Amino acid sequence: RTIRMPSSMMAQSWMGSDFTNDDLVRETSLVNDFDHTLVGTEMIGDRECYIIDMIPKEGATIVFDRVRVWVSKDDYLQLRVENYDQRDRLVNTIVMSDIREIGGRVLPTRLELIPEGNPGHKTVMQYLNADFTPDLDEEFFSHHNLRRVQ
């Protein structure tokens, strides 16, 4: 049975972890759905990063009211994300690390989500391998085929 995931469901836990469905799917466009403000720079490890505040544009279906990201200046990798609620309280922090080549791309392979207000608790997700060039026909993603492959 095919079900639509409303935006309220996107804020729910993914498989019992601290990650939400939205953290993993991100149907939003970082460029088109947010207004951006450069708020400074900071070192993360040996990489100098831009610190950017992203505020959702009117009408964008974004779970958080403000997202602060740290993006490395040299290779534009997201290395840290802080998500804030409507009262501008920190909800969680995602730390990306273990940067290496995987699937022909250089990217952080370890994501650590740390929920605010729950000391010592976190969810770690690690990419062991990746294939960014699968040979899939567009028809694979049709409603008919998705029903069939469940």
Protein Blocks (a to p, Z undefined) as FASTA:
>chain_A
ZZdddfklmmpceehiabdfklmnomacfklmpccddfbdcdehjbccddddddddehia
cfbfbdcddddfklopafbdcdddfkopafbdcddehiadeehiacdfbdcdddehighi
acddddfbdcfbbccdfklmpmklmmmmZZ
